[in-house]
Amino acid sequence: MTTTTDDFSVVENPDQHRFELIRNGELVGFAQYHQRDREVVVPHVETVRHYRGQGYGARLVDGVLEILRADGRTITPLCSFAAGHIGDNAQHHDLLTAC
């Protein structure tokens, strides 16, 4: 599945076990994951060094959450960045895996 906004897209790359943020054909960032049934565990989110500090990490996490919502999956964000972003945005709290 893919989400697209402006010249950005977030795509799921299951072969690499990651979601990727692509801008004009270039990899800008990625979120590593592994899946347990309908739960997606995200231990790491990274933005390519020269794109850091421009809000792309948040754009990536939002795209991941949009994909998960459309697929009926939940997220367990082990990455502090992803957990913080979700925590700061109440509209995403329903996607958190119940413990």
N, C-alpha and C positions, 0 to 999 in steps of 0.2 A: 504494500500500500504506500501511497505517496500523498503528501500535503504540499500545496504550492501557494505561495503568496509573493506578489511582485516578481522579482528575479531570483527568489529563493525557493528551494524545495527541500522537504525532509523525506527521505526514503528509508525504508527498512531494508537492510542488507543481511538476510538471515545466514548466508554463507559465511559472513564475517562476524556474525553475532553482534551487530551494531546498527544503530540508526545513524544516518549521515545527513548533515546539513550541507547542501550544495548551492553555490551561488555562481551563476553564469558558467556552469560546467565544472567549477572548481570546488574541491572539498574544503569546507570552512571549519567544520567541527564534527564530532561524533559522540555517541553515547553507547558504550559497551553494555551488553545485556546477556542474561541467560533466562530461559523461560521454564517455569514449572506450571504445567496445565495452563490456566488463563492468567497466571501471575508473571509479570515481567520484572526481574530483579536487575536494577541498574547500579552497578558498583562504581562506574567511572564515566564522567562527562568531560570532554576536552575540546577546546577551541584551538585551532592552529595559531601558533605564537603571534604572527603579525596581524591577526584578526582579533586578538584579545582586547577586552575593554570597550567593545563597540556594541554590546548587547546581543551578540550572536549566540551566546550560550543560552540565554533566556528564550530566544527565538527557536533554538533547537529543542529545548525541553518542551515548549509549547507545541511544537510540531509532533513530537513523540506522543504527548498526551492526547492530541487530536486523533492520531492513528489508533492509539489504545482505546479511546472512547468509541470510535467507529467499529472496532473489532470486538468490543465487549470484554476487553482485558483490563487488568488492574496493574498497579505499579508498586514496587517496594524500592524506594530510592535510598540506596546505601551511600551514594555520593552526596557529600554535604551540600554541594551547589544545587543539585536537583532537589534534594529534600528542602532546602531553604526556599527555593523558588516556588515549589508546590505549597509549602507552608505559608508563604506570603500571598498566595492567590487562592482564596476560598473556593472559587468556582471549580478548582481541581481536586478538592479534598475528597470528593466521592470516588475518585480513581485510586485512592490509597488502599492497598490490600489490608483487610482487617486482620489483626493479630489474634 
